[in-house]
Amino acid sequence: MHPAKDIHVLVLAHPVQGHINPMLQFSKRLASKGLKVTFLIPISTKKSLNLVNASSIQVEYISDGFDNVEADKLSIDEYLDHFRLSASQSLRDFIQKHQSCLENPAKVLIYDSFDYWALNVAIQHGMHGAAFFTQSCVVSWIYYLVHQGTVKLPLEAVDGQGRVVSDPPAMSVLGLNDFPSFVIDVDKYPAILKIVLGQFSNFRKAKWLLFNTLSELEEELVNWMGNHWSMMPVGPTIPSVYMDKRLEDDTDYGLSLFKPEAEACLRWLDSKPPRSAVYVSFGSLASLGEDQMEELASGLRSMKSHFLWVVRESEEKKLPPNFMQELELGNDNKGLVVRWCNQLQVLSHGSVGCFMSHCGWNSTLEALSLGVPMVVMPQWTDQPTNATFVVEVWKVGLRVRANEKGVVTGEEIESCIDEIMDGERGKKIRENSLRWKETAKRAVDEGGSSDKNIQEFVSNVVDLCT
Ligand code: UDP
């Protein structure tokens, strides 16, 4: 009998795509090592979720409090406050029921560090907490320093070279504008700033700190942070079929807030020569201005490569008039626009040679792990920080630069994509990407750095529960 067989853990995800995906994958890894996992998502019944494949774990929906409240009438502050109050009550109710019904209820709650209130709920119910950080170590370290008051807001350079943080040395690659947007524009999203800093308000009470990264990628930060607290990099959290192939049926993230147009994408990609297409996506939340959409559309239309562009339904109205019509009329099958796709399927398709991305952390890890060179166009939150590391440290992409009006022109986009697809720098970047792909695979394969940490976490949980 597997030693972990009857041991149950609860996992609480934050209900946005970029937070659900990594925790869901981590849960599947735990299940593959014998733990029984119940995966909780606070979400209103009004939102539809596409559950594709997560059979090794049990998914449960708990209320986010928005069943009878019009979320779009609230400010972000009001929205987040309401979410926190409702979701914490739902979590309490769930745990109480769970504890009264089961003989061996879960003793561990793994929670998204953005929902740090969940740790208090776990402790009140006699459980241990494991914080799961879905962002990079660099970004988490910055928020920690700001929370501690070591780095003061507004940010200021501390030396003549414009550095804001010089320890560990890896941080010195970041200029003032490369810091996460929430600590630069401090007045823009105060409620989100409170959350990202709040992650560190109670984290020392968590028994484990799990990070969706791999030691090799952020080695210096992982070592540095490891001197301050005990942490476990467990990533990249990407379906096994793309990595070590040890988990049967783990071919997809499995839980999507948007409906992917998978077939149309595959059909289109299959019709393209190897490495001839650019995949363009800005993730699940970022929103581009109308001017920017127009420049992007013009750059994509005039470049040599084919393109597959994800424009979410809420962004569609910003596409230039006639753009779709012209695409359809053109007989060269130059581009395809979809509302959502299965990103991993697209990135791993042989016809894709470049990923034009907002540099969300999952997208970054996916590009690295699948070996796809990037053109990065960060928008907000942690994206500028990720983009700096992509270009300067891991050397797997080029960054487009905005003009004096803050817009990235079509010519700039076209020239960066051409350089990646055909240029000398592109060749070097592809080589680096392929090296990272191997490193990432090794990290999650048997005995790799992240696999060992996952195994250690499971052993800790088993010891605690037996
Ligand atoms: N994604 C997807 N299809 C799309 C666009 C994105 O499946 O058309 C997935 C992508 O694989 C990633 C997640 O959505 O896992 C987005 O997370 P990320 O951290 O990159 O960006 P965010 O959406 O949080 O800004």
Residues whose N, C-alpha, C, O or C-beta is under 5 A from the ligand:
A	BS01	UDP	Q17 G18 N21 S281 F282 G283 S284 L285 V310 W340 C341 N342 Q343 L344 G360 W361 N362 S363
